[in-house]
């Protein structure tokens, strides 16, 4: 994992593609989702006969109150300008170039395709073996400091529903969670590296999906 962190740290300087000052006095730092790491080792999904998955649009139901103000307001559909928000510190917003829901959906699709399967849009569901729905309920970053040491934690969680087109074979609904923690005493370590921590947490979530024996068994019925 140290190698992954070192590699990502080198990318950090170029992934923050723009910082701009909005009219309301808020700095916005944007990151490229394409630079997030992907799970690349062996997966049991490779052993499943090739399937076609039709994806419905994922819902983003994160607690934006926690990201914006560190004040609980409950979970609800995230829309508009909050859809790409990762976290906010004072007057700086850290964002992806596109909505978080799209980024998580793309990561899951790429993992299925990497293992020999096909992903299509929901409009083409008549050609699919499975229908996939998802709700992202956590995509958050937290940092705590103790003297000269900073501990950063990223959490990514999705509730996934995979339905077989054959009604007699049922539906599988499960929650998948990825977490990554990193400690540093480097003076430059801070919120800017939260993007990298979140990327590794997302990779851990994808790994949990890809290596879930219950999901593999369900897909291979």
PyMOL commands that set and color helices and strands:
alter all, ss='L'
color gray80, all
select helices_A, chain A and resi 2-15+33-35+44-47+64-69+80-84+100-114+122-127+167-169+191-210+213-219
alter helices_A, ss='H'
color red, helices_A
select strands_A, chain A and resi 16-21+27-31+52-55+59-60+85-89+92-96+118-121+130-146+149-164+171-184
alter strands_A, ss='S'
color yellow, strands_A
deselect
rebuild
show_as cartoon
